[in-house]
Structure formats: C-alpha cells, structure tokens
C-alpha cells in the first residue's frame, strides 16, 4: 500500500503536524489503544469501539496500515480471517497513547470542576 504522505512535512510545527497527521482521526487512537493489548480480528476491534461504523473502521485501519503503524495479515481461509496488530513503528506510540489516556482520565473524564470543588 502506498504511503499517504509521500512528501515530508516542512512547517515550523512539523513534528506535531506529522504526528497528528498519522494518528489524527476520530477512531485511530482507539484502534491503536486496543491493539496495544495484542493482535485482534476486525470484529473484535469493532466490538471494542461500538460507535464506529464498519466503513469508517475499515478506512481508519487502512490508513494506519498505509502509514506503517499496524500490520494486517489475511489468512487464506473460507471465510477469510484478517488479523491486525501494531507494527514496530506503531509500538513506539504506546507512551503517547498512554499519556493521552492519563490526561483524559485527569481532565476529560472526571467530574466537572464545580462538582469536584463542592465535594472537597
């Protein structure tokens, strides 16, 4: 599969822009997070992200594969079995994904500030 970004980024914010270009997308982070636990089949990923449509998940997984972050293995069986796992490059994102998870737990998934202050 050809790379999605054949030209290197050349802006002042190049590293941030490049990173977000690769992992940006509503469902990519979730897919990467779940694949950190090991190899999963398509429907296993879909069950873990119940709000994603089949079409959108397929698109996001294809982009992650094209960018070298995941590996897709198709087994010649009937029906076909397809498994996804993180590539070596994708594994390097684990600290980033875990940092996003920690930040979300501390800031996005906690109770509103007023309720937290009232409880203290």
N, C-alpha and C positions, 0 to 999 in steps of 0.2 A: 504494500500500500504506500503511495507517495506521501511525503511529508506535507503537512498542511501549511507550514510556514517555510517555504524554500529560501526566502531572504532573511538574513539575520536582522534582529531589531536594532535600530540605530537612533534611539531617542535618549534624552537625558535620563529618563526613568526606565531605561532599557531592562534592567533585571526584574523590576516589578511588573512592567508591561509584559515581558516574556513569560514570567511565571503565571500571571493571571490569564494570559492567552492560552496557556496549556491546561490549567486546571479550572478556569472560569467556566461557568455553566451551572445551571440550577442543580443538576444531578451528578456531575462528575465527582465532586468532593464526597458525596455519599457513597458512590460506587467504589471509589478508592478506599474509603474508610472500611467498608465491608470486606473488600478484597485483602485488607491488611491481615485478616484472620485466616486467610488461606484461599485455595482455589475454590471457585463457585461456578455452578452452571447458571445459564441465563435466568431461568425461572426462580432460582434461589435468590439471585440478586433482586429480581423484580418483587419477590415476596418481602424482602427486607426494606424495600422502598415502595410501599404500597400506592403512593400517589402518582408515581411516574407511569406514563403510558408505554406500551410496548415499543411503539415507533420512536419515542423520544429516548428511551433507554438504549435502543439499538443505535441510534445516531450518536449518543454520547459515548458509548463503548467503542464505536468505530473510530471516533476522533481520538480517544485515549490510546487506542491501538496504533493509529497512524502517527501519533506523537511519541510512540515508543514507551508509554507508561504502563501498558498492560500487554499481556500475551494472550492470544486467542488460539485455542487448539481445537480443531474439528476432528472427531473420530469417525472413520468410515463405517458407520453402522446405520441400520434402519430401525427406528428413526435416528437421524443424525444426533450425535451428542457433542455439545460445544461447551468447553470449559474456559474460564477466564482466571487469570492470576496476575499479580503485579510482576512487572519486569524488574531487572536490577535497577534501572533508572527510576521506576515507579517506587521501589522500596526506599529510595533516598527521600521521598516525600513524607515518609512516616512521621518524622519530627514536626513537620509543618502541619500535617493533618491533626496530630495530637495537640499541637499548640492552638489550632483553631477550635478544637473540641474543648480544651480547657478555658479558652476565652469565652466561648459560648456558654459554658456552664456558669462562669462567673458573672457574665454581663447580659447575655441574651435570654437565657432560660431561667433566670432567677426571678423572684417576685419583683414587682415594680418598686422603685426607691421609696415611695411614700409608705407602702406596706412594710418594707424592711425596717424603716426608721421607727414606725409605730410599734413594731414588735420588739425593738431594742429597749 
